[in-house]
Amino acid sequence: MADHYVSLGVNRDASQDEIKRAYRKLARELHPDAGHADPEAEERFKSVTHAYEVLSDPQKRQRYDTFGDDRAGAANFSDFGGVSDLFSTFFGGGFGGQTRRRGPGRGSDILAEVVLTLEDAAEGTEREVEVTTLAECNDCHGSGAAPGTFPVQCTDCGGTGELREVRRTMLGNMITATTCPKCRGTGEEIVDRCKNCGGTGRVQVTDVLTVQIPPGVDDGSQLRVSGRGEAGLRGGVAGDLYVAIRVEEHPIFRRAGADLGCEVGVPMTVAALGGTIEIPTLDGTEPIEIEPGTQAGELIHLKGKGMPRLQGRGRGEIVAMLRVETPTDLTEEQEELLRRFADLRSEETGNKSVFDRIKEAFQ
């Protein structure tokens, strides 16, 4: 008996991928349906098939490498169960012309949208979503057949769900399989259709679902609600509902992941002398002490005051950028005090207004 490695044309240390590629190449060349004229090709085909059967199984391969082949004779066509998946790729089905009927079709997914405020997204909430979808028909329970009747075997495909076509090519007769258009791959057809659903097994309904929104969702996120999409054909599995999240723009905060950014105005006198300012958060304001001489553009970080991170990993931070505010609409007394302040600092106002000078000093 020929060495299995020699039969497949691979080395003894060949990987499983190399063995599989070698077998596929030889099987395509030697298969009886390939239309070749070599009378020995069929015997060689059996030999390489048996070689692949042994070498593709790690336990059989180890036993073969240790003791040699303990099987008498070459493989026969009844042993092709383990490799028929390869030939389905080449010739459109398993040996013996058998095909598997497809199961009932899965229902389509549907999409809905909810609009949240930033506060809703931070806290988590629930929303009622109105969806229009296809639900299982109550009269026929999804079969599509009139009550008291049942679907019968499809007359076009014989119940296989596929139509097969034989074509002659340079490799010989090639078999291709396509989904039967009459039964849509189910292998069954309906003689007496259900009047309520017209034989589809599904009817259109509008339903209101309550969706739980977890804390920390971001704009553009999608939540999946399993099994709440369209009902499947002929009792098939229902699709899913996907809820798209849209978070409205906030008048104060801008979001970057779990962090929030904002600008906070600081009076000129507080920036110069130091004091307390209020930083906005999602839970109200928080007092923060700033140092004398604070400049415009400085950043204040509030750890743990940002958005919750999904899956319970804490919260982000709030980053507040300080904006020094120049006073306007001064009284005569206030303007005089500022002019005296400018004189004490030897700051010439010139033709510029006092407000321009103050703005230059603090920005």
Number of C-alpha atoms within 10 A of each C-alpha: 9 11 13 24 17 12 20 24 16 16 11 12 9 13 12 14 10 15 21 16 13 17 25 21 11 17 21 17 16 22 21 18 15 18 16 15 8 9 9 9 15 14 15 17 23 21 22 27 28 23 24 24 20 18 25 19 13 11 11 16 19 13 15 16 13 9 9 13 18 9 9 7 11 17 18 13 12 8 13 17 11 12 18 14 14 17 17 16 12 17 20 20 20 19 17 8 10 9 18 13 16 15 15 17 17 18 22 18 19 18 15 15 16 14 14 21 12 24 17 17 23 22 15 16 14 11 14 12 15 13 18 16 19 21 23 25 23 13 17 24 17 23 27 30 27 22 14 8 15 17 17 14 17 21 12 17 21 13 21 22 26 25 16 17 12 13 10 11 10 9 14 15 16 17 17 17 16 13 18 20 13 17 20 18 23 24 26 23 21 20 15 17 21 23 15 17 21 15 21 21 28 27 17 13 12 11 12 11 13 10 16 13 20 18 19 23 26 21 18 11 12 17 18 16 16 12 15 20 25 25 27 23 25 26 20 16 18 22 19 20 22 19 20 17 20 19 19 13 13 11 8 13 20 16 17 12 15 21 21 21 18 19 18 19 17 23 16 21 15 18 24 17 12 17 16 14 18 14 21 18 18 16 8 8 11 12 11 13 10 17 14 13 14 19 18 17 14 11 17 18 12 18 12 14 20 25 27 24 18 14 9 10 8 13 18 19 18 27 21 22 18 20 20 23 19 17 13 8 7 11 9 9 9 12 15 13 12 16 16 13 12 16 12 9 9 9 15 12 15 8 6 9 9 18 16 11 16 18 14 10 10 16 13
